Structure formats: structure tokens, C-alpha cells
Amino acid sequence: MTYSEIVIAEIQNGNLEEVEINLQLALENDDDETLYLLGNTLYQLGFLNETERVYNHLLDLHPNDDELKIYLAEIEIEDGNELEALELLHSIDQTSPSYTQALLVEADYYHLNELPEVSIQKLKEAEEMMPNEPVIQFALAEVYFTIADYQSAIQYYEALVAEEHEEIAGTLLSVRLGNAYLMIGEYDEALSYLNEALTYKDDPEVYYQIGLIYVQQEEYIKAIEPLNKAKALDPSLSAIYLLLAEVYEQQNQLEKGLEEIEEGINYNEINIDFYFKAAELAAKLNDFEKAEIYYEQALEIEPDNDRAILKFAVFLNYMDDYEKAIDLFAHIDESIRQLPESLWVLAVAHNNIEEYDEARTLFDQAAVYLEDNLEFLKDYAFFLREDGQREEMRAVVQKYLNLNPEFDEEMASLLDDFDY
């Protein structure tokens, strides 16, 4: 029995204190082939420090072994020693048989560190050296997909499919192609590939994507079956409930939409998007008490969430509960209170309780940021009219009419009142 075999046996038996002793004996006594095998096994078992010792020992014996440099670079990357990893990779000459593999490791490193352009540059260089290598084509497709260059991604994925590749690195190419075509709005192509993917295995994400395509095409009834299949396969997928709620809402089945959201809450009690949608649907069903409860629950989950605060405040203004809307902002971070949308909501609330000076200040502050927001400009114009600021009102109305491609009789009438 070699010392390398003893090292692995000690690891398997949990005698980790013996590993160090026998590892040193292995380095001193075992042949190179045995040590290569030991390094590979240690790496698979997750003993990176021990693997690194073995490979560094072998590299000292064989300083021109570029494969060892690549193995060591991958370990350095996992350990966060990026400069050491890149130094090892850059030491591999372009004439080396391992140079292409070094480029792939570099490309993966740059991709993971959100430098896709550099990753593509490395992969393109590798592609020039090995133009028909599926691993390189797939890597390029994946990088293009993650940076939303779907046309380029499709080109590479389809080239792989044409070469009769169905799956690479555990990824079904038909799924990727379906998603890519979905993202560029070519729904027929997307459906074709996604349905093909389902012939390999039932996948809740694929069923969800099919349902999403039908929703995008406004074929809401067709969306229900794949979305329910997705939910049956994986009821923890939050997006399914939101999309099903939208489907039923579009069919004016608000009760069913709310049921879907409430079912989603049972699976994920901390997703505040569920509470927003539940509140919205409850309000449309005139169950304002339930709507308010859902907004309050969202704030209990994330008290400093600006979307939750704003949505609740808008609802309170709609319910004429202006004092409560104002009080809502009294207990939050000042940075949220100074958001343009917050200033607007507060301006409306103060105006409706006849605190006109405060409303005037808030409207003027919000106007600096919301000069292109049509709904704000409308509120602002009517406030200015009531506040007696006629010239300012005229300027706001004119800006609104210039921005709005559709004629707005209500706003245009303000100009008529002004001229009169």
C-alpha cells in the first residue's frame, strides 16, 4: 500500500490528524504517477490545501508541466488568490498544448468577476485556435446570454444543436434557446424549443416560461395549464403565483387571482411582492380593510422598504386617510422621505388637509425631479390653480400637453380657464 493510498484511507476513516504525516511521507516516497492520482483525488474530496501541496511538489519536479499550472490556478481562484492564479496562467506559452485550456480558465475567472468583455476576448482567442470545440462555443454562448446579447448567444447555441449536441455541462440547449428567443420576443421559436425541452424532462421553469409566453401574447387561457403544471412540480416558485394572478386578473376573475396570491403567501411568507399584489386585488374587490392589512404586513416584513411605504401611502391617500399617510413618513429614514415620489404623496396629503404651505413646498421640491411624470404634472397643475399661481400653472399644463401624445381635455381646459 502506497503512502498516497494511506492518506486517502485516513481521510475516509476520519483520522485527519494522520493525514499530514502520511502526506509528507507520500511526497517523499511515492512516484510521480501515484502523486498525480493523489492530487486529483484530494481535489475531488475538497482538500484544496493538501491538493496544492501535492501539485506544487510535482511542479517543482516538472516546472514545464502546464497542466499542473492550470490545476494550481483553479485552486488559487477558489482560495481567492487571484493574482497568483493569473500569474500561473500567464506563464503558459501560446505554443503549449495547454494554452487553450488556460484561456478557458481565464475566461471563466473574468466572467465570474463581471468582466464579460475580457471573458469574450479570451474565448474568442481560444476559438481561433480550436474553432469547432463545443466547450468553447458553449462558453461563448453562455457569456453572451448573461449580458443579454441574445442574438449572439442564439448563434452559438444553434451551432451546437446543428452538431447534434443536446446538453452541455448539464444545460439543455433547447432550454437556453427557448429562453433566448423569449427575451427577443420571437415567441413561436421560443415555444418550439421549450416544448422540445419538455420531451427530455419535466421542468417547472420551462413550464413557467411557456406560460409567460402565452401571457405576453395575451393568450391568457392557454397560460393556465403550463403555469399550473409548473406549480405542481415546484410550488416554491414565487413567480408562478404572480403570473397566475395576472392571468386571472386579465380575465376579470379577481377572486381567483387573489386566491393564487394567498396560496403563494402560504409557501413564502416573506415575499412582499405577494402582499403588494394581494392588496391591489383586494382593493379592486372593494375589500379595503383586507388591502390595508396586506400593506401593513408587507411593512412588518420590510419596515424600511421604500416601495412598501410608497404603495401604502398612495393607498391611504386614495382612502382619504391623509393623516395616516403623513404619519407613515414620520417614522422612517429621511432618505426615503426625500424621494421624489414621497414628496409627491406627502404634498397631496398635506393639500387635502388644508396645510397649503407645506403642500406648496413639497410640490415644488418634487417638481425638480418629476418634470416628465404626467400624473405628477396633472396633480401639480391643479394645485397651482387652487393656490392662485396662474402663470406657473400655465407652464406646467403646457409641459404636460407637450409630453402627452394623446389629447387631455381636462388639462387643456385649465388653459381655457386661464385665458378666460
Buried (B, 14 or more C-beta within 10 A) or exposed (E): EBBBBBBBBBBEEEEEEBBEEBBBBBBEEBEEEBBBBBBBBBBEEEBBEBBBBBBBBBBEEEEEBBBBBBBBBBBBBEEEBEEBBBEBBEEBEEEBEBBBBBBBBBBBBBBEEEBBEBBBBBBEBBBEEBEEBBBBBBBBBBBBBEBEBBEBBBBBBBBBBEEEBEEBEEEBBBBBBBBBBBBBEBBEBBBBBBBBBBEEEEBBBBBBBBBBBBBEBEEBEBBBEBBBBBBEBBBEBBBBBBBBBBBBBBEEBBEBBBBBBBBBBEBBEEBBBBBBBBBBBBBBBEBBEBBBBBBEBBBEBBEEBBEBBBBBBBBBBEBEBBEBBBEBBEEBEEEBBEBBBBBBBBBBBBBBBEBEEBBBBBBBBBBEBBBEBBEBBBBBBBBBBEBEBEEBBBEBBBBBBEEBEEEBEEBEEBBEEEEE
